[in-house]
Amino acid sequence: MDKNRMKLDDVAKLAGVSLSTASLALSDQGRLATDTRERVLEAARSLGYRQKPRKPESPAVETRNIALLIDIDPEWAGVLLLIRPVIQEFERTLGQAGFKTILIPISRHESTQGILEKVHASQAMGVATIHFASAELILLLESAGIPVVLVMNSSFQDRFYTVCVDDFQGAYEGASYLVKCGHLRLGFVDCVRDPPVIQIDRFIGFKKAIEEYHLDFDDSMRRQLSLVDEAADQAAVESLVAEHPDVSAIFALDDDVAVRVVEMLRRAGMDVPGRISVLAPGDMLDYSACYVPQITTMRIDTTYMGKIAAQMLHNRIAHNPEELHVLKVKQQLVQRGSVREIIPG
């Protein structure tokens, strides 16, 4: 076996530990048991593996590169419009500080080692990742002296620096707006999204508003779309209204789901917003296009997210703060005509 070709995963396998544990042991980081650390070091010695030296806290000027990880899996194609302002503002803000942003396309099916090698090849001083989050990858990067900021993913906000959307508050305010418009029976339509915390937070925020206004809601007033079986999804939306004819508004998980709901309601002969109003967090869609239904949304300021993420990463590189920072961006109501106000009497 050629010892010059040994990789970190070979050491981890021989020692019987994870990649992140192997990296932490070799870089003398983290809280590891003494026997675990010794086992990793012994495996590295026997294989002739040499850990790449950690980057200094003040890297040389010629390596002022920042890596931005972008998930290119097909299921994420629908969010490109949403994240474009994040990328543009992130690159612009760091460019003003003398950094060069390098976009690195990745897939969730890639190995952690494969993504790690891409980052190292870019000679990045810091990394931001949009939507995609892997605790193992982040730990490996951080242990190598490369700070990481997660963007638009709150799954690890208690462990890593994060800039995300306040989905709970946005859903709460969106549902409250529907109630203030006179809608006292609300339906909820969602689908499975990744990361699942988006779906969880938005439903909890919705339920919080329902409870505060003392409105009735149970599981029969919630529907989950498959987004692949059109006939089944149509039947689901129609059954919601048939079982609860007094439902006057639907809160959708996002505006991609909302436009589908609007089309299904119209196919069933129900006018939006005349018969049923529809509201959703957004904006994943291009509302300047004439063929896109105009949905009233709780808009996400993605430009601001890009700016804050860039500033957070720059601060980590320049000052190496020890305190964990998480910033949640508030959503703003944008009225586009899919919600009508019910006048009492």
C-alpha positions in Angstrom: 0.0 0.0 0.0 1.4 3.4 -1.0 1.8 5.4 2.2 2.0 8.6 0.2 -1.6 8.1 -0.9 -3.1 7.6 2.6 -6.1 9.7 3.3 -7.9 10.7 6.5 -10.7 8.2 5.9 -8.1 5.4 5.9 -6.9 6.5 9.3 -10.5 6.8 10.6 -11.4 3.3 9.3 -8.3 1.7 10.9 -8.9 3.4 14.2 -12.6 2.6 14.1 -13.8 6.2 14.5 -15.6 8.8 12.4 -13.8 11.2 10.1 -14.5 14.1 12.4 -13.1 12.3 15.4 -10.0 11.4 13.5 -9.5 15.0 12.4 -10.0 16.3 15.9 -7.5 13.8 17.3 -4.8 14.6 14.8 -5.2 18.3 15.2 -5.4 18.0 19.0 -8.8 19.6 19.1 -12.1 18.7 20.8 -12.8 16.8 24.0 -11.8 13.2 23.1 -11.1 10.3 25.4 -7.4 9.7 25.8 -7.6 6.1 24.5 -9.5 7.3 21.4 -7.0 10.0 20.6 -4.1 7.5 21.1 -5.8 5.0 18.9 -6.1 7.5 16.1 -2.5 8.7 16.4 -1.3 5.1 16.4 -3.3 4.4 13.2 -1.9 7.5 11.5 1.7 6.4 12.5 1.2 2.9 11.2 -0.2 4.1 7.9 2.4 6.9 7.5 -0.4 9.5 7.3 0.6 13.1 7.8 -2.0 15.7 8.8 -2.0 18.8 6.6 -0.9 21.8 8.8 -3.6 24.0 10.1 -3.9 27.4 8.5 -2.7 30.2 10.6 -5.2 32.5 12.2 -4.1 35.3 9.9 -3.7 33.6 6.5 -1.6 35.2 3.8 -3.1 37.8 1.6 -2.7 35.7 -1.6 -5.2 33.1 -0.2 -8.1 35.5 0.4 -10.6 33.1 -1.1 -14.0 32.3 0.3 -15.8 29.1 -0.7 -19.6 29.1 -1.1 -21.1 25.6 -1.3 -24.1 25.4 -3.6 -26.3 22.2 -3.7 -26.9 21.3 -7.4 -29.1 18.3 -6.8 -32.3 18.4 -9.0 -34.7 18.8 -6.1 -33.1 22.1 -5.2 -33.5 23.6 -8.7 -36.7 25.4 -7.6 -34.9 27.6 -5.0 -32.3 29.1 -7.4 -34.4 32.2 -7.8 -34.6 32.5 -4.0 -30.9 32.1 -3.3 -29.6 34.2 -6.2 -29.8 37.5 -4.2 -28.0 35.7 -1.3 -25.1 34.7 -3.6 -24.9 38.1 -5.3 -24.9 40.1 -2.1 -22.5 37.7 -0.3 -20.0 38.0 -3.2 -20.4 41.8 -3.4 -20.0 42.4 0.4 -16.9 40.2 0.7 -15.5 41.7 -2.6 -15.5 45.1 -0.9 -13.4 43.7 1.8 -10.9 42.3 -0.6 -12.1 38.6 -0.8 -12.8 36.5 -3.8 -15.9 34.2 -3.6 -15.5 30.8 -5.3 -18.7 28.9 -6.0 -18.3 25.2 -5.3 -21.1 22.9 -6.7 -21.8 20.0 -4.5 -24.3 17.1 -4.2 -25.7 15.5 -1.1 -24.7 12.2 -2.5 -21.0 13.2 -2.4 -18.8 11.9 0.4 -17.7 14.2 3.1 -14.1 13.6 2.0 -14.9 14.6 -1.6 -16.4 17.9 -0.5 -13.6 18.6 1.9 -11.0 18.1 -0.9 -12.9 20.6 -3.1 -12.7 23.2 -0.3 -9.0 22.6 0.2 -8.4 22.8 -3.5 -10.0 26.3 -3.5 -7.5 27.4 -0.8 -10.5 29.0 1.0 -10.0 30.9 4.2 -13.6 30.5 5.1 -16.7 28.6 3.9 -20.4 29.5 3.7 -22.9 26.9 2.7 -26.5 27.6 1.5 -29.1 25.1 2.7 -26.7 22.2 2.7 -25.4 21.3 6.2 -23.2 18.4 7.4 -22.1 18.4 11.0 -19.2 16.1 10.1 -18.0 18.4 7.3 -18.2 21.5 9.4 -16.3 19.9 12.3 -13.5 18.9 9.8 -13.3 22.4 8.3 -13.3 24.1 11.7 -10.6 21.8 13.1 -8.5 22.7 10.0 -8.8 26.4 10.9 -11.4 27.2 8.3 -14.4 29.0 9.8 -17.9 28.1 8.5 -21.2 29.9 8.4 -24.5 28.1 7.6 -27.0 30.1 5.5 -30.7 29.3 5.3 -30.5 26.2 7.4 -31.3 26.3 11.1 -30.7 22.6 11.8 -27.5 23.2 13.7 -28.0 26.7 15.0 -27.2 25.5 18.5 -23.7 24.3 17.4 -22.5 26.5 14.5 -22.6 30.0 13.2 -25.9 30.5 11.3 -27.8 33.0 9.3 -31.4 31.7 8.7 -35.0 32.8 8.3 -37.2 33.2 11.3 -39.7 30.7 10.0 -41.6 30.4 13.3 -42.3 34.2 13.6 -43.0 34.5 9.9 -45.7 31.8 10.0 -47.1 33.3 13.2 -47.4 36.7 11.7 -48.8 35.3 8.4 -51.5 33.4 10.2 -52.3 36.4 12.4 -52.7 38.5 9.3 -55.3 36.1 7.9 -57.2 36.2 11.2 -57.1 40.0 11.3 -58.6 40.0 7.8 -61.6 38.1 9.2 -60.7 34.5 8.4 -61.6 32.4 11.5 -61.3 28.9 9.9 -57.9 28.3 8.4 -56.6 25.2 6.6 -52.9 24.3 6.4 -51.3 22.7 3.3 -47.7 21.6 3.2 -45.3 19.0 1.8 -42.1 17.3 2.8 -39.2 19.8 2.6 -35.5 19.5 3.4 -34.4 20.4 5.9 -37.5 19.3 7.9 -37.0 22.0 10.4 -38.6 24.5 7.9 -41.8 22.5 7.9 -41.8 22.1 11.7 -41.1 25.7 12.5 -43.7 27.1 10.1 -46.4 24.7 11.3 -45.7 25.5 15.0 -45.7 29.3 14.2 -49.1 28.8 12.5 -50.5 26.8 15.4 -49.3 29.5 17.9 -51.4 32.1 16.1 -54.4 29.7 16.0 -54.1 29.1 19.8 -53.7 32.8 20.7 -56.9 33.7 18.8 -58.7 30.7 20.3 -59.6 29.3 16.9 -60.5 25.7 16.2 -58.0 23.5 14.3 -57.3 19.8 14.2 -55.4 17.4 11.9 -58.4 17.0 9.6 -57.8 20.7 8.5 -54.2 19.9 7.4 -53.2 18.3 4.1 -49.8 17.3 2.8 -49.1 17.3 -0.9 -46.8 14.8 -2.6 -45.9 17.2 -5.5 -45.6 14.2 -7.8 -49.1 12.7 -7.8 -51.2 15.5 -9.3 -54.5 13.6 -9.0 -53.9 12.7 -5.4 -52.9 16.2 -4.5 -56.1 17.6 -6.3 -58.2 15.2 -4.3 -56.5 16.2 -1.0 -57.2 19.9 -1.5 -60.8 19.3 -2.6 -61.4 17.0 0.4 -60.1 19.7 2.8 -62.7 22.2 1.5 -65.5 19.5 1.3 -65.0 18.4 4.9 -64.6 21.9 6.1 -66.8 24.2 4.0 -66.4 27.0 6.5 -62.6 27.2 5.8 -62.1 30.6 4.2 -58.3 30.7 4.0 -55.4 28.4 3.5 -51.9 28.9 4.8 -49.4 27.1 2.5 -46.0 26.0 3.5 -44.3 28.1 0.8 -45.4 29.9 -2.3 -44.5 26.9 -4.5 -47.1 24.9 -2.7 -49.4 28.0 -2.7 -49.5 28.3 -6.5 -50.4 24.6 -6.8 -53.2 25.1 -4.2 -54.6 28.1 -6.1 -54.6 26.1 -9.4 -56.3 23.1 -7.7 -59.0 25.3 -6.1 -59.7 27.0 -9.5 -60.0 23.6 -11.2 -62.6 22.7 -8.5 -64.5 25.9 -9.4 -63.5 27.9 -6.3 -62.3 31.5 -6.8 -59.2 32.8 -5.1 -59.6 35.0 -3.1 -63.3 35.3 -3.6 -64.1 31.9 -2.1 -60.8 31.0 -0.4 -57.8 33.2 0.4 -54.3 31.8 0.1 -51.1 33.0 1.9 -47.6 31.6 2.2 -44.0 32.4 3.1 -41.8 33.1 0.1 -40.6 34.3 -2.3 -39.4 31.3 -4.3 -41.2 32.4 -7.5 -40.6 35.1 -10.1 -43.7 37.3 -9.6 -42.6 39.5 -12.5 -43.6 36.6 -14.9 -47.1 37.0 -16.3 -47.9 33.3 -15.8 -47.1 33.2 -12.1 -50.2 33.6 -9.9 -49.8 36.6 -7.5 -49.6 35.1 -4.0 -49.6 37.2 -0.9 -46.5 36.2 0.9 -44.3 36.7 4.0 -41.3 37.7 1.9 -37.7 36.6 2.9 -35.2 39.4 2.5 -32.5 37.2 0.8 -30.3 40.2 -0.1 -30.0 41.1 3.5 -29.2 37.5 4.4 -26.3 37.5 1.9 -24.9 40.6 3.4 -25.2 39.5 7.0 -23.7 36.0 6.2 -20.7 37.7 4.5 -20.2 40.1 7.4 -20.4 37.2 9.9 -17.8 35.1 8.0 -15.5 38.1 7.6 -15.7 38.8 11.3 -14.9 35.2 12.1 -11.8 35.3 9.8 -10.6 38.7 11.1 -11.3 38.4 14.8 -12.0 34.7 15.5 -14.7 35.3 18.1 -15.4 32.5 20.6 -19.0 33.2 21.2 -21.5 31.5 18.9 -23.7 33.8 16.8 -27.0 33.0 15.2 -29.0 35.6 13.3 -32.6 35.1 12.2 -34.0 37.3 9.5 -37.6 38.5 9.9 -40.1 38.0 7.1 -42.2 40.9 5.7 -45.8 40.8 4.5 -46.2 41.5 0.7 -49.8 41.8 -0.4 -50.5 40.6 -4.0 -54.2 40.1 -3.9 -54.6 36.4 -2.9 -56.1 37.4 0.5 -59.4 39.2 0.8 -60.7 41.0 3.9 -64.0 39.6 5.3 -66.2 42.5 6.5 -68.4 41.4 9.4 -72.1 41.5 8.9 
